[in-house]
């Protein structure tokens, strides 16, 4: 789900000199989540997995990452990865005998869906890790539901 900038609380993006590896992208995501107070371990792990999978797909199939954008808002954390590729992401049939092909299945399971937005010079692949409903009660914080 895409959220308007009016509903986004915090956003950080890296362009051009951005993540050249999934490990670097995960480090950027960890720093971002620490800055915005994402302290739920399960949610952090889900975000890191989504970052890793989308960046890895952009590196392998999309001619490299041109931008990584993380947006924290009332509904969760959106990971957006831009690349210069001209092919849409594709989910391969699950086959335990074949290596690879599980990434987009994992991302869809953690986020509820993947969106692709086409632009000049490539595409943006976006997925939102939903905010855990129990975080509000455990930590006593309340974000507006949008």
NORRA-V777397 format. One record per pair of residues at least 12 apart in sequence whose ideal C-beta (glycine too) atoms are under 10 Angstrom apart, sorted by the first residue. I is the first residue (numbers start at 1). J is the second residue. Records with the same first field share a line. If there is no record, write none. Layout:
I=J ; J
This chain:
1=75 ; 76 ; 78 ; 111 ; 112 ; 113 ; 115 ; 126 ; 127 ; 128 ; 130
2=71 ; 78 ; 80 ; 115 ; 117 ; 124 ; 126 ; 128
3=71 ; 73 ; 74 ; 75 ; 76 ; 78 ; 128 ; 146
4=73 ; 146
5=71 ; 73
6=73 ; 146
7=71 ; 73 ; 74 ; 75 ; 144 ; 146
8=71 ; 72 ; 73 ; 74 ; 75 ; 78 ; 146
9=36 ; 71 ; 72 ; 73 ; 74 ; 143 ; 144
10=32 ; 35 ; 36 ; 37 ; 70 ; 71 ; 72 ; 73 ; 77
11=32 ; 36 ; 69 ; 70 ; 71 ; 72 ; 73 ; 78 ; 80
12=28 ; 29 ; 31 ; 32 ; 35 ; 36 ; 68 ; 69 ; 70 ; 71 ; 72
13=28 ; 32 ; 67 ; 68 ; 69 ; 70 ; 71 ; 80 ; 82
14=28 ; 32 ; 65 ; 66 ; 67 ; 68 ; 69 ; 70
15=65 ; 66 ; 67 ; 68 ; 69 ; 82
16=65 ; 66 ; 67
18=55 ; 64 ; 65 ; 66 ; 67 ; 68 ; 69 ; 81 ; 82
19=51 ; 55 ; 58 ; 59 ; 64 ; 65 ; 67 ; 68 ; 81
20=55 ; 59 ; 64 ; 65
21=52 ; 55 ; 56 ; 59 ; 65
22=48 ; 51 ; 52 ; 53 ; 54 ; 55 ; 56 ; 57 ; 58 ; 59 ; 65
23=52 ; 55
24=55 ; 65 ; 68
25=48 ; 51 ; 52 ; 54 ; 55 ; 56 ; 58 ; 59 ; 65 ; 68 ; 70 ; 79 ; 81
26=47 ; 48 ; 49 ; 51 ; 52 ; 55
27=48 ; 51
28=51 ; 55 ; 68 ; 70
29=44 ; 47 ; 48 ; 50 ; 51 ; 52 ; 55 ; 68 ; 70 ; 77 ; 79
30=44 ; 47 ; 48 ; 51
31=70
32=47 ; 51 ; 68 ; 70 ; 71 ; 72 ; 77
33=47 ; 48 ; 51 ; 70 ; 72 ; 77
35=70 ; 72
36=70 ; 71 ; 72 ; 73 ; 77
37=72 ; 135 ; 139 ; 141
38=72 ; 76 ; 77 ; 129 ; 131 ; 132 ; 135
39=135 ; 138 ; 139
40=131 ; 132 ; 134 ; 135 ; 138 ; 139
42=129 ; 132 ; 134 ; 135
43=76 ; 77 ; 110 ; 129 ; 130 ; 131 ; 132 ; 134 ; 135
44=77 ; 129
45=110 ; 129
46=76 ; 77 ; 106 ; 107 ; 109 ; 110 ; 111 ; 129 ; 130 ; 132
47=70 ; 72 ; 76 ; 77 ; 78 ; 79 ; 110 ; 111 ; 127 ; 128 ; 129
48=79 ; 129
49=79 ; 103 ; 106 ; 107 ; 109 ; 110 ; 111 ; 129
50=77 ; 78 ; 79 ; 81 ; 103 ; 106 ; 107 ; 108 ; 110 ; 111 ; 114 ; 127 ; 128 ; 129
51=68 ; 70 ; 77 ; 79 ; 81 ; 107 ; 127 ; 129
52=79 ; 103 ; 106 ; 107
53=79 ; 81 ; 89 ; 102 ; 103 ; 104 ; 105 ; 106 ; 107 ; 110 ; 114 ; 125 ; 127
54=68 ; 79 ; 80 ; 81 ; 83 ; 89 ; 103 ; 104 ; 107 ; 114 ; 125 ; 126 ; 127
55=68 ; 79 ; 81 ; 83 ; 125
56=81 ; 100 ; 103
57=81 ; 83 ; 85 ; 89 ; 90 ; 103 ; 104 ; 107 ; 114 ; 125
58=81 ; 82 ; 83 ; 84 ; 85 ; 89 ; 122 ; 123 ; 124 ; 125
59=81 ; 83
60=83 ; 85 ; 100 ; 103
61=83 ; 85 ; 87 ; 88 ; 89 ; 90
62=81 ; 82 ; 83 ; 84 ; 85 ; 86 ; 87 ; 88 ; 89 ; 122 ; 123 ; 125
63=83 ; 84 ; 85 ; 86 ; 87 ; 121 ; 122
64=82 ; 83 ; 84 ; 85 ; 122
65=81 ; 82 ; 83 ; 84
66=81 ; 82 ; 83 ; 84 ; 85 ; 121 ; 122 ; 123 ; 124
67=80 ; 81 ; 82 ; 83 ; 122 ; 124
68=80 ; 81 ; 82
69=81 ; 82 ; 124 ; 126
71=126 ; 128
72=131 ; 143
73=128 ; 131 ; 143 ; 144 ; 146
74=131 ; 142 ; 143 ; 144 ; 145 ; 146
75=128 ; 129 ; 130 ; 131 ; 143 ; 144 ; 145 ; 146
76=111 ; 112 ; 127 ; 128 ; 129 ; 130 ; 131 ; 132 ; 143
77=111 ; 127 ; 128 ; 129 ; 130 ; 131
78=111 ; 115 ; 126 ; 127 ; 128 ; 129
79=107 ; 111 ; 114 ; 125 ; 126 ; 127 ; 128 ; 129
80=115 ; 117 ; 124 ; 125 ; 126 ; 127 ; 128
81=123 ; 124 ; 125 ; 126 ; 127
82=117 ; 119 ; 121 ; 122 ; 123 ; 124 ; 125 ; 126
83=121 ; 122 ; 123 ; 124 ; 125
84=121 ; 122 ; 123
85=121 ; 122 ; 123 ; 125
86=118 ; 121 ; 122 ; 123
87=123
88=114 ; 116 ; 118 ; 123 ; 125
89=103 ; 104 ; 107 ; 114 ; 116 ; 123 ; 125
90=104
91=103 ; 104 ; 105 ; 107 ; 108 ; 114
92=104 ; 105
93=105
104=125 ; 127
107=125 ; 127 ; 129
108=127
110=127 ; 128 ; 129 ; 130
111=126 ; 127 ; 128 ; 129 ; 130
112=127 ; 128 ; 129 ; 130
113=126 ; 127 ; 128
114=126 ; 127 ; 128
115=127 ; 128
131=143 ; 145
